[in-house]
């Protein structure tokens, strides 16, 4: 593929398979180390476009947090139902991502990506007129409808975007994945602040009209900038169920779900917990800053963990180390009743939140590459079909944890208190560490003993009859 910087971009269609090989003939540097300055112009445009879509789409999702509960209360909606309106977003992604990933080449990755962006942005705009809806049941139904369709759009574009980067950047999957996670995290952090500011400026509808319109515009521009992506359907005998045959897949799935569960647990519970501190009691702005610590550390360190994963390839080691650091953070934030000497001070809360973001990021970012490795072990080809299945499974596991974390976490805090509930999160993360360690040791032992290795490969190569 020729890479002319002087020809108009529209005359240079982007072929995903060619993009992954495009400048290898001229230089091998990109294979060794990812550098934005060294990749081709088409790849730069693709990466920037995806980063912007991730940022604004997640901003759309999170901008209603500061004002929607109060607005919904005026419409006669209980706080329990408000929580369900928030939670249905992740639940829909959990259900739809594996299905979309399994049929990505039949639907078309570019179509999925762009249509998902447009659907998400349009639903955000429509959400902005719900203050005109009649109170009570009609309002609740319309809220659920908007959030459900918006979540489906998010599932479309996220599943497609992860599959595309795995195909376009095969040697730097984790690094690019980390970059996109940074922009998603920034959207999650900025969303509530932008939503609150625009709400104060222009009322309920303005936040949705502004951010939703920008998201739709990103989708329109993406149609012209992305060009053609080669994801034509190939003869496929393996489904997403085949990916579940490998025990490694289940180990990774547990890590993803445990990490996102623990992050989501803080959403409904952290504010009331830190308000017990004299320095933060009644100071809403400072309490809001507490939410930025773990998310900020997670977002800004994500590219580093991705880079280390691509460079060293130690997926299981990073999961274990990251999980241990994250678990310490959750033990410290309570603090856990298991260790009476731990302090409950402002500095210990800040430290614990930083450790959470650092550890969970280190554990989760390598998992996408780990799922690709699991697929390779099963003999699945490295193409858009496989990457779509991997992307769908990753999104589903992450969304399951993100849905269960706030839902179950809120119930546990009411029943057992924050300190024991946070200890439970530490236990869940530790469980994923133990399972990963045991699996890694068994794999090491099987590789040292050929007859055990042959038995393992025999299990992996057992045919699966379902084509679901």
Number of C-alpha atoms within 10 A of each C-alpha: 11 8 13 11 11 6 9 8 17 12 8 18 15 21 18 23 18 15 22 18 14 20 19 12 7 7 10 10 13 17 17 11 14 19 12 12 9 14 16 16 15 20 21 14 15 20 20 12 18 25 20 19 30 27 24 28 32 23 29 31 25 20 27 24 15 17 16 17 18 13 14 21 15 13 18 13 18 13 13 9 15 18 14 14 18 23 20 17 24 24 21 23 29 26 18 19 29 25 17 25 32 25 19 29 23 13 15 17 29 23 17 23 27 25 20 27 30 25 23 33 32 21 22 29 24 18 23 19 14 19 16 10 13 12 16 15 12 12 19 20 11 16 19 18 16 21 23 23 19 29 24 25 26 30 32 28 28 25 31 30 27 27 26 28 24 29 26 26 23 21 18 24 25 30 27 25 24 27 23 26 24 24 23 22 24 22 25 25 23 18 26 22 18 20 28 19 16 20 20 13 11 10 15 23 20 19 29 27 21 17 24 29 19 18 29 26 15 22 25 15 13 20 15 12 19 23 19 15 20 20 21 13 14 11 6 11 12 21 20 23 16 22 26 17 19 20 15 22 22 17 23 28 24 21 30 30 27 31 33 22 27 27 21 21 26 20 16 16 21 16 17 12 17 21 16 13 14 11 13 16 14 12 11 11 9 14 19 14 10 18 17 19 21 23 22 20 21 29 26 20 20 30 23 18 26 29 23 17 25 23 17 10 16 13 23 22 18 24 28 23 15 26 31 22 23 30 28 19 29 26 24 27 28 23 24 23 13 11 10 8 9 15 15 16 16 15 9 17 22 18 16 25 25 22 26 32 27 26 28 31 32 30 30 29 29 31 25 27 24 25 26 24 18 22 25 14 16 20 13 20 15 15 19 28 29 27 28 30 29 31 28 31 28 26 26 28 26 23 27 22 27 27 26 21 26 23 21 15 24 19 14 18 18 11 11 10 15 23 19 19 25 27 23 19 24 26 16 21 31 21 17 25 26 16 17 22 17 13 16 16 12 13 16 12 13 16 14 11 11 11 11 15 15 13 11 16 14 11 13 19 14 11 12 13 11 11 12 11
